[in-house]
Amino acid sequence: MENVAACNALAKVLRDQEQGFVAEARAIRAEHVSFQEYDRRMIDAITTRRTAIQATKLTELSVSEEVCGCSGDRLDDLRYRAQQEMSNLRDYLNDFTRALKTDPTDLYIDQP
């Protein structure tokens, strides 16, 4: 019973963090900012998201059987999801970093 509660709590932390990240990305996208500023802010948001995932200890390479009281198949699933998201975020970070180098300085994201 404790394991289920611990896993549910860990899953909720991840869900809440993800929802916060998505809300931040949407807010940045809704602003009248240059492409370069958009890229910089998204890089910051992605970096913050990656740090939050790392803080959960789900992406560590240790063979720990437990994270925050969660263990078993549910932990394996949460670890897999965290690792997949970290990979996706790394790709996004690379994309935004490359774009930042080539974006025009006078173009805004909401211009037609």
C-alpha positions in Angstrom: 0.0 0.0 0.0 2.8 2.4 0.8 4.5 1.6 -2.5 1.3 2.5 -4.4 1.0 5.8 -2.6 4.6 6.6 -3.1 4.4 5.8 -6.8 1.3 7.8 -7.2 2.9 10.8 -5.4 6.0 10.5 -7.7 3.8 10.3 -10.8 1.8 13.4 -9.6 5.1 15.3 -9.1 6.1 14.5 -12.7 2.6 15.3 -14.1 2.5 18.6 -12.3 6.0 19.6 -13.4 5.1 18.7 -17.0 1.9 20.7 -16.9 3.9 23.7 -15.6 6.4 23.3 -18.4 3.7 23.1 -21.0 2.0 26.2 -19.6 5.3 28.1 -19.6 6.0 27.1 -23.2 2.5 28.2 -24.3 2.9 31.5 -22.4 6.3 32.2 -24.1 4.8 31.3 -27.5 1.8 33.7 -26.9 4.1 36.7 -26.4 5.3 39.2 -29.0 9.0 38.3 -28.9 11.7 38.0 -31.5 12.6 34.5 -32.7 16.0 34.9 -30.9 14.3 35.8 -27.6 11.8 33.0 -28.1 14.6 30.5 -28.6 16.5 31.8 -25.5 13.5 31.5 -23.3 12.6 28.1 -24.6 16.2 27.0 -23.9 15.8 28.2 -20.3 12.5 26.5 -19.9 13.8 23.2 -21.3 16.9 23.4 -19.2 14.7 24.0 -16.1 12.5 21.0 -17.0 15.5 18.8 -17.5 16.8 19.8 -14.1 13.4 19.1 -12.5 13.4 15.6 -14.0 17.0 14.9 -12.8 16.0 16.0 -9.3 13.5 13.1 -9.2 16.5 10.7 -9.4 14.6 8.7 -12.1 17.2 9.2 -14.7 20.2 8.2 -12.6 22.1 5.2 -13.8 22.2 3.6 -10.4 20.5 0.2 -9.9 18.5 1.5 -7.0 15.4 -0.6 -6.4 13.5 2.4 -5.0 13.0 6.1 -5.7 11.1 8.2 -3.1 9.5 5.0 -1.7 8.3 3.8 -5.2 9.5 0.5 -6.5 8.7 -2.4 -8.9 7.0 -2.2 -12.3 5.5 1.3 -11.6 9.0 2.6 -10.9 10.3 1.0 -14.1 7.5 2.7 -16.0 8.2 6.1 -14.5 11.9 5.7 -15.1 11.3 4.8 -18.7 9.0 7.8 -19.2 11.5 10.2 -17.6 14.3 8.9 -19.7 12.3 9.2 -22.9 11.3 12.8 -22.0 15.0 13.6 -21.2 15.9 12.4 -24.6 13.2 14.4 -26.3 14.1 17.5 -24.3 17.8 17.1 -25.3 16.7 17.0 -29.0 14.5 20.1 -28.5 17.4 21.9 -26.7 19.7 21.1 -29.7 17.1 22.4 -32.1 16.5 25.6 -30.3 20.3 26.1 -29.8 20.9 25.7 -33.5 18.0 28.0 -34.4 19.3 30.7 -32.1 22.5 30.9 -34.1 20.6 31.5 -37.4 17.5 33.4 -36.4 17.1 36.9 -37.8 17.2 39.6 -35.2 14.3 41.6 -36.5 11.7 38.8 -37.0 9.0 38.2 -34.4 7.2 34.9 -33.8 3.7 36.4 -34.3 4.5 38.1 -37.7 2.8 36.6 -40.7 
